[in-house]
Amino acid sequence: MNAAVLIAVISALIILYILFLPSQDRLDIIGENASNRDFGPRTEDVLLEDSSVLMEHFSEDEIDHTLPSLTLYSTTTATVLKDVASFYVKKSLFGEQTRDIDFSLRDTAQAENTLLSFSVKKSKGDLIIELNGKLLWAGPIEKVNADPIRVQKDALSTDNTLTFKVSNPGIAFWRTNEYLIENFKVTSDIVDSSSQRARVDFVLGKEEAGNIEKATLRFLPECENNRIGVLDILVNERAIYSSVPDCGVPRPLQFDSKLLIEGQNTLEFKSAKGRYLIDQIKVTTNLKDIPSFTYYFDIDSDQLRDINARRKSANFTMFFTDDREDKAAEIVINGRKTFMTRHDEFEWSLILDRYLEPGSNSLKIIPDTRLEVRRLQVVLDDQ
């Protein structure tokens, strides 16, 4: 019994001793030192690594982005802005009666052909009409159905006040000048131009956006000559065209390729007048070079000595996201070419030993197909 107690006490002391040791010493004692566990290559053996690389391939040096047709048009609606059944204004030696009529416009730029129309039941003297404090009409109206009074566009504002009054009788002080007005209306042709601008988006990949030499927009304007206004075209809110095009004539338009960006781009058409069908829209980019992906890594003299002595080997591997698509690329190591072709596989490897040089080394990948690379790396492996 005493021996069992002694063994238990010693075991407890040993456990406590191990628990209070530094972590590195504790791992050495229990046989779990990090250097003995397999977590892949050591950091110093990884010469190059990259992840989540999408390598686009373009078979031609010209890429077309075909876009849907757009229609630009405006609608005009005859609108009654104000309607008053009747009102009476007068002026005499003993007093004056005027009338203010308010009306509003959402957008003065949309108002065309604004008119005042009314009939006159009683009329004596001159009728004076002011709009926003400025004289609009002064004179007699002798017709029962008065001729409409046109309101100049620059006299209008969003909130408007019409003031009606009558002229002074003058030396005939005993007389009363007066007007009884019926069926008064303020009318205007309201132009809805919200459909006179249209936009369409298109997307450029990273390789295309960074490799554009020339950009061209092509479109066909279907319209009626002499019934259209200036057509404005913008790329990413920057103007590239502002003119009246020839209807029915295809128009190629070269613009600054620096306006195009990686990701979503916006092409906008707008016009102040007329109806346009913008058809056969196409943005074409001409590329400087076929897209390629270049990496650099270093080999020091000790590493190269181990490679030449066959103690180490430099292994280049690409890991793909799927094993269904065909994969092909030209691989250029320090200017020397080889090729990668794979079918239905998740990875591809190449021993680089015979291509390597002391110091900086280059690795260039020119895809012949679209490659979705999950990870690529160059690792020094033990022989």
C-alpha positions in Angstrom: 0.0 0.0 0.0 2.8 2.4 0.9 4.6 1.6 -2.4 1.4 2.4 -4.4 1.0 5.7 -2.6 4.6 6.6 -3.3 4.2 5.8 -7.0 1.1 8.0 -7.2 2.8 10.9 -5.5 5.9 10.6 -7.8 3.6 10.4 -10.9 1.7 13.5 -9.8 5.0 15.4 -9.3 6.2 14.4 -12.7 2.9 15.6 -14.4 3.1 18.9 -12.5 6.8 19.3 -13.6 5.9 18.7 -17.2 3.0 21.1 -17.1 5.1 24.0 -15.8 7.9 23.5 -18.4 8.2 25.9 -21.4 6.1 24.8 -24.3 9.1 23.9 -26.6 10.6 21.7 -23.8 7.3 20.1 -23.1 6.7 19.2 -26.8 10.2 17.7 -26.9 9.5 15.4 -23.9 6.1 14.2 -25.1 7.4 13.7 -28.7 5.3 16.4 -30.4 8.0 18.9 -31.4 6.7 21.1 -34.3 9.8 20.2 -36.3 8.8 16.5 -36.3 5.2 17.1 -37.5 4.3 17.2 -41.2 2.6 20.5 -42.0 3.9 20.7 -45.6 7.1 22.4 -46.8 9.0 24.7 -44.6 8.7 28.4 -45.3 12.3 28.7 -46.4 11.7 25.9 -49.0 8.7 27.8 -50.6 10.3 29.9 -53.4 7.0 31.1 -54.9 3.3 31.0 -54.1 0.1 32.5 -55.3 -3.5 31.7 -54.9 -6.9 32.3 -56.5 -5.6 33.2 -60.0 -8.0 33.5 -62.9 -6.0 33.3 -66.2 -8.1 34.5 -69.1 -7.3 33.4 -72.6 -8.2 35.4 -75.7 -7.8 33.6 -79.0 -7.7 36.9 -80.9 -6.2 40.3 -80.2 -9.6 42.0 -80.7 -12.6 41.5 -78.3 -16.1 42.5 -79.1 -18.7 43.4 -76.5 -22.1 43.3 -78.3 -24.8 45.3 -76.4 -28.6 45.4 -76.7 -30.4 48.1 -78.7 -31.7 51.3 -76.9 -34.6 53.6 -77.6 -34.5 57.3 -76.8 -37.8 59.3 -77.0 -39.9 61.9 -75.3 -43.6 62.2 -74.7 -45.5 65.5 -74.7 -48.8 65.9 -72.8 -51.1 68.9 -72.9 -51.7 69.7 -69.2 -54.0 72.2 -67.4 -51.8 73.7 -64.7 -54.6 75.9 -63.3 -58.3 76.2 -63.8 -60.5 79.0 -62.3 -64.2 79.1 -63.1 -64.5 82.9 -62.7 -63.2 86.0 -60.9 -63.8 89.7 -60.9 -61.3 92.6 -60.8 -62.0 96.4 -60.7 -60.5 99.8 -60.0 -62.3 103.1 -59.2 -61.8 106.2 -57.2 -63.0 104.5 -54.1 -61.0 101.3 -54.2 -59.3 98.4 -56.1 -60.0 94.7 -56.3 -57.2 92.5 -57.7 -56.8 88.7 -58.0 -53.7 86.5 -57.5 -53.7 83.0 -59.1 -50.9 80.6 -58.1 -49.7 77.6 -60.1 -46.6 75.3 -60.0 -44.3 73.5 -62.4 -42.2 70.5 -61.4 -39.5 71.5 -64.0 -39.6 74.6 -66.1 -37.4 73.0 -68.7 -40.3 70.5 -69.4 -42.9 73.2 -70.0 -43.5 74.2 -73.7 -46.1 76.4 -75.3 -47.5 77.8 -72.0 -50.8 79.8 -72.6 -53.4 81.8 -70.6 -56.9 81.4 -72.1 -60.2 82.8 -70.8 -63.4 84.5 -71.8 -64.6 88.0 -70.8 -68.1 88.8 -69.7 -67.5 92.4 -68.6 -64.7 94.6 -69.8 -64.0 98.3 -69.3 -60.5 99.8 -69.3 -57.2 98.0 -69.7 -56.6 94.6 -68.2 -53.1 94.3 -66.6 -51.6 90.8 -66.0 -48.3 90.3 -64.2 -46.4 87.1 -63.8 -44.0 86.8 -60.8 -44.0 90.7 -60.6 -43.2 91.2 -64.2 -45.6 92.7 -66.8 -47.1 90.0 -69.0 -50.0 91.9 -70.6 -51.5 95.5 -70.5 -54.3 96.6 -72.7 -58.0 96.3 -73.5 -59.6 92.9 -74.3 -62.7 93.5 -76.5 -63.4 89.9 -77.6 -65.6 87.6 -75.5 -63.3 84.7 -76.3 -60.0 86.4 -75.8 -57.0 85.4 -77.8 -54.7 83.2 -75.7 -51.8 85.0 -74.1 -48.4 83.2 -74.6 -46.1 83.0 -71.6 -42.3 83.2 -72.4 -40.5 80.2 -71.0 -37.8 82.3 -69.3 -40.5 84.0 -67.3 -41.6 80.8 -65.6 -40.4 79.4 -62.3 -41.3 76.4 -60.3 -43.7 78.5 -58.1 -45.6 81.1 -60.1 -48.1 83.9 -59.2 -50.3 85.6 -61.8 -51.7 89.0 -60.7 -54.8 90.4 -62.4 -55.7 94.1 -62.1 -57.4 96.9 -64.0 -56.1 100.3 -65.1 -57.0 103.6 -63.4 -60.1 105.4 -64.8 -58.0 108.6 -65.0 -59.8 111.9 -65.4 -63.1 110.0 -65.6 -62.9 109.5 -61.9 -66.5 108.7 -61.5 -66.1 105.6 -63.7 -65.3 102.1 -62.6 -63.0 100.0 -64.8 -63.7 96.3 -64.4 -63.3 92.8 -65.9 -65.3 89.7 -65.2 -63.3 86.7 -66.4 -64.6 83.2 -66.8 -63.2 79.8 -67.8 -59.7 80.8 -67.0 -57.0 78.2 -67.7 -53.2 78.0 -67.6 -52.1 75.3 -70.0 -48.8 73.9 -71.1 -47.3 71.1 -73.1 -45.3 69.1 -70.6 -42.4 67.2 -72.1 -41.4 64.0 -70.3 -37.8 63.5 -71.2 -37.0 60.7 -68.8 -36.8 58.2 -71.7 -34.5 60.4 -73.7 -31.5 58.9 -71.9 -30.6 55.2 -71.7 -27.6 53.3 -70.4 -26.2 49.8 -70.7 -23.4 48.1 -68.8 -20.6 45.8 -69.9 -17.8 44.1 -68.0 -14.0 44.0 -68.7 -11.8 41.4 -67.1 -8.5 42.3 -65.4 -6.4 41.1 -68.3 -8.4 42.8 -71.0 -8.7 46.1 -69.1 -5.0 46.3 -68.4 -4.0 45.5 -72.0 -6.1 47.7 -74.2 -4.4 49.5 -77.1 -7.5 50.9 -78.9 -11.2 51.1 -78.1 -14.0 51.6 -80.6 -17.7 52.1 -80.3 -19.9 51.2 -83.2 -23.7 51.9 -83.5 -26.4 52.5 -86.0 -28.8 55.5 -85.2 -32.3 54.9 -86.6 -34.1 58.2 -86.7 -35.7 60.9 -88.9 -33.4 63.7 -90.2 -34.5 67.2 -89.3 -36.6 65.9 -86.4 -33.8 65.0 -84.0 -31.5 66.9 -81.8 -27.9 66.5 -80.6 -27.0 63.0 -79.5 -24.6 62.7 -76.5 -22.6 59.6 -75.7 -20.8 59.0 -72.5 -18.5 56.2 -71.3 -18.3 56.0 -67.5 -19.8 59.5 -67.3 -17.1 61.0 -69.6 -18.4 62.5 -72.9 -17.0 60.9 -76.1 -19.5 62.2 -78.7 -21.9 65.2 -79.0 -23.4 65.8 -82.4 -26.3 65.2 -84.7 -25.7 61.8 -86.4 -26.7 60.8 -89.9 -29.8 58.7 -89.5 -29.5 55.1 -90.9 -25.7 55.4 -91.3 -23.5 53.1 -89.1 -21.1 55.1 -87.1 -17.7 53.9 -85.8 -16.3 56.1 -83.0 -12.8 55.6 -81.6 -12.4 56.9 -78.0 -9.8 57.0 -75.3 -9.2 53.5 -74.0 -8.2 54.9 -70.6 -11.9 55.6 -70.0 -12.5 51.8 -69.7 -11.9 50.2 -66.3 -11.7 46.7 -64.9 -15.1 45.4 -63.9 -18.4 47.1 -64.8 -18.4 49.9 -67.4 -21.4 52.1 -68.4 -22.3 53.3 -71.8 -24.9 56.1 -71.9 -26.8 57.7 -74.7 -29.0 60.9 -74.3 -30.7 63.4 -76.5 -32.8 66.5 -75.9 -35.0 66.2 -79.0 -36.5 63.5 -81.3 -36.8 59.8 -81.3 -33.8 57.5 -81.7 -33.4 53.7 -82.0 -29.7 53.0 -81.2 -29.1 49.7 -82.8 -26.1 47.3 -83.4 -24.2 48.7 -80.4 -20.7 47.2 -80.1 -17.6 48.1 -78.0 -14.4 46.6 -79.5 -11.1 46.6 -77.7 -7.8 45.9 -79.5 -5.2 44.3 -77.2 -1.5 45.1 -77.1 -0.4 41.6 -76.3 -1.9 38.2 -75.5 -2.4 38.2 -71.7 0.3 36.4 -69.7 1.2 36.0 -66.1 4.8 36.5 -64.9 6.3 35.6 -61.6 9.8 36.0 -60.1 11.6 34.0 -57.5 15.2 33.8 -56.2 17.7 30.9 -56.0 20.7 31.4 -53.8 24.1 29.6 -54.3 23.5 27.1 -51.5 20.1 26.1 -52.9 21.5 25.8 -56.4 24.3 23.7 -55.1 21.8 21.3 -53.5 19.8 21.1 -56.7 22.9 20.4 -58.8 24.0 17.7 -56.3 20.5 16.2 -56.5 19.9 16.7 -52.8 17.0 19.1 -53.6 14.6 19.5 -56.5 12.6 22.6 -57.5 9.0 21.6 -58.1 6.5 23.9 -59.8 2.9 22.9 -59.3 -0.5 24.4 -60.3 -3.6 23.2 -58.5 -6.8 23.8 -60.4 -10.3 24.4 -59.1 -11.9 21.6 -61.1 -11.0 18.4 -63.0 -13.5 18.8 -65.9 -12.1 21.5 -68.2 -9.2 21.0 -70.6 -6.2 23.0 -69.5 -3.3 24.2 -71.7 -0.6 26.8 -71.4 2.8 27.8 -72.6 5.3 27.9 -69.7 8.5 30.0 -70.1 11.2 29.6 -67.5 14.1 32.1 -67.9 13.3 32.4 -71.6 13.1 28.7 -72.2 9.7 27.3 -73.3 7.8 24.2 -72.4 4.1 23.3 -72.6 1.4 22.2 -70.2 -1.6 20.1 -71.4 -3.9 18.4 -69.0 -7.3 16.7 -69.2 -9.6 15.8 -66.2 -6.9 16.5 -63.6 -6.7 18.7 -60.5 -3.0 19.5 -60.7 0.1 19.7 -62.9 3.8 19.7 -61.9 7.1 20.4 -63.6 10.6 19.9 -62.3 12.5 23.2 -62.9 16.0 22.1 -62.0 17.5 22.3 -65.6 16.0 25.7 -66.2 17.2 27.5 -63.1 19.9 30.2 -62.7 21.6 31.7 -59.7 19.8 34.8 -58.4 16.5 36.0 -59.9 14.5 33.6 -62.0 11.3 34.3 -64.1 8.3 32.1 -64.6 5.8 33.1 -67.3 2.5 31.4 -68.0 0.7 32.1 -71.3 -2.7 30.4 -71.1 -4.1 28.7 -74.2 -7.4 28.0 -72.4 -9.1 29.7 -69.5 -7.3 28.5 -66.3 -8.9 28.8 -62.8 -5.9 28.2 -60.6 -6.6 27.5 -56.9 -2.9 27.7 -56.0 0.5 27.7 -57.7 3.9 27.3 -56.0 7.5 26.5 -56.5 8.9 24.4 -53.7 12.3 22.9 -52.9 11.7 19.2 -52.2 14.2 16.7 -50.8 15.4 14.2 -53.3 
